[in-house]
Amino acid sequence: MTLVPKLKSIIVLLTVLLAASACKKNIQCEVEYVDSYNLDTIYPSEYLGAYPGSWREYDNGHREAATAWESVPKHLSVIDSEGCNTVFRDYLIVPKVLGGYIYGDSVLVSNQSSNTSRITQMVGAVGDSWGYTENFENSQWGSGHKTHSWSIDSLLDFKEVNGVIYEDVLFVRMKYSLYYDENWGGPSDISHVYYARNIGKIQYKYFEYYGEEFPPNVEYGLEDYYMAPH
């Protein structure tokens, strides 16, 4: 007879534990933000020429400019075991350019509505290489992935563009490839980008599909520029 009260107690305890577990799974937690402020200015690479007030104009009408110093958050999202999200926002003072911000030798793009940041390296030391891969789904061709890679192939003492000689020029080779997992891998697109020290990009060439031994599909060079005091 003494087993019945004990059994009832065990059943009650199990019910409480299961209810507590169910509550945990259904926790509704709001995103928590932790902000920090870096008061040091993050200066741009000498080869990106992005000091605010600077600009470059090219012979195809393309224009690049750095407009202002801005305090911009670099996001890091951390999700705990209960599925709750803490977003760490590190505010940095960096130059603003069209489409993003210059973060040293990289481009920083921050989306405050989705709490995400993407940092893409643009220049570096001779011999450096880097890249990333992203997956995708295509309704017609199926799943696949895109690869993006960069390499710093050389540092040129001199390069002439539109009749002007530039010194200390980095040659960056960019490669983009598209692959479908079950069908085929497409040819690679190649870009050549030349950056002059203390000026920025001076020439761009784009080779689509057929390779670098053919004339580029797109090409433009620096025509005029201004570097703001820094």
N, C-alpha and C positions, 0 to 999 in steps of 0.2 A: 504493500500500500504506500510505502514511503517513496516509491519510484515515481508516482504520478505527480506530486508537487515538483520534484526535481525535473521531470520531463517537461512540465509546464514552464518552469523557469528557463530551461534551455531553449525552448521554442520562442519564448518572449525575447531572450537575448539575441537569438538568431534574427528575429524579426527586426529588432532595433538596429543590428549591424547592417542588415540588408537595406533598410531604409536609409541609414547614414551613407552607405555606399552609393545608393541611387541618387541621393542629394548631391554627393560629391560630383557624380558624373554630369549632373544637370546644373552645375555651378554656372551662373551668368556673370562673367567678370568683364569689367571695362578695361580698355587699354590704359596702362599706366605709363606716364612719361617721366623720364629722368633727364634733366637738362644740365649741360655743363657748357661753360663759355671760355673758349681759348682766345685770350686777348692778344696773342702774337699774330702778326700778319703772315700768311703763307704766301711767299713770293713766287712768281712764275719762273719756270726754267728760262734761261737766257735764250734758248732756241725757240721758244713760243712767243716771245715778244708781246706779252699781254699786260703791260703796265697800263692802268687806266688812263685814257686820253690818247693812246696809241691806235693807229689804224694802218691798214694795207689795202691797196686797190690793185686789181689784176686786169690783164688785157682782155678778159672776157666779160668785164663788168662786175665780176664778183668782188665783194668788199668784206673785210673782217675788221672788227674793232673791239677794244676793251673799253667799257663805258664807266665803270665805277668799282670801288671796293665795297663789298657787301658781306654781312654776317650771315652765313648759310649753314643749316644743319646737315651734318653727316650722320645718317641713321644706322642704328644697329638694333635689330629686333631679336628678343630672347623669349621663347615660349617655354613655360614651366611644365611640370608633369601633369598639371590639371588643365592645361590648354590655355592658360592666361598669358597675355602678351605684355611684356615690358619693352618699351622703345626708348633706347638711349640716344639722345640727340646732342651731338658734340658740335657746337656752333663755332665756325671758323671764319676768319676774315680773309676773303679771296677775291680776285678780280672777276668781274662779270663779263662774259662774252655772249655772242649770239648762240642760243641753244644750251647754255650751261655756265660753268665757272671753271677757271683754271686753278688746279690744285697741284702746284709744283710742276712736275713733268706730265701731268695727267689732266683729263677733263672730268669734272665732277658734275653729275646730274642728280639733283635731289627732288623727289616727288613727295611733298608734304601731305597730300591726301592719302597716299598709300603707304607712307612711312618707309620709303625705300630710297636708297642711294646707289648710284652706279659710278665707279671710278674706272676710266679707260686711259691707260698709259699711252702717250703719244710719242715721246722722245726718250732717249737714255744715252748710255755710254756705248761706244763702238763694241760690237760683239753681243750686246744684249738681245734677247728675243723673248717674246711672251705671247699670250693669246688666250682665247676662251672658246667654249663650245656651248651652243644652245640647241635644245630639242624643239621640235615643232610637229604639228599634225596638219596634214593637207587632205581635204575631203576627196580630192581626185587621185592623188598619188600615194597616200598613206603617210606613215610617220617617217621622220628623218631627223637630221641635225645639220646645223650650220657651224662652220669653223672659221674663226677670225684669228689671224696671226700677224705679228709684226717682227721685224728684225732690223737692227741698226747695222747696215752693211759696210759703211765706210764714213770717214771724215775727210772731206775734200779740202785741200788748201785754197783752191779757187774754183769758182763756177760762174760762167757768164749766162745771164738771163736778160733778154731784150737789150743787149748792148752794154749792160752794166756788170762789172766784175764784183762778186761777193766773196768774202773770205770766211774760213772756218765753217764749212757747210756740211751738215749731217745728211746722209742719204738713208731714208727709211723706206723699207720695202714692206708693203702690206698685201696680204693674201686672203681672199675670201672664197670658200668652197661650200657647195650645197650637196648633201648626200641623202638619198632615200634608202631606208633600211632594206626594203625588199625588192627594189627595182634597179636603180642605177645611181652612180655618183657623177655629178656634172663636172664640167671643166672649171678651173679656178679663174677668178678675176684677180688681176694684179694691179696695184697702185704704186707709183714711185713718188715720194714726197721729199723735197729738199728744204731744209731749214738752215738759215744763216744765223750765226750767233749775233745776239743783240738786235736782230731784225724780225725773225720769225719765218714763216713759210714764204719761199721765193718761187717755187715751181711745183706743179702737180701734173702727173701723167696717169691716165687710167687705161689699162689694157683689158679688153673684154674677150673672154673665151680663148682666143686664138694664140695667145702667147706674146712674150715681150720682144720677139724678133720681128713682129709686125708693127706698123705705126700705131701710136695710141689712139683710142677712140675719143678721148677727151684730153685736152692739154691746155694749161694756162700758166702764165708767168707774171711775176710782180712788175707793176708799171710805176707805182708811186707809193710812198709810205711816210709815216711820221711816227717817231718814237718819243713818247712823252718823258719829261725829266723823271728820274727815279734815283 
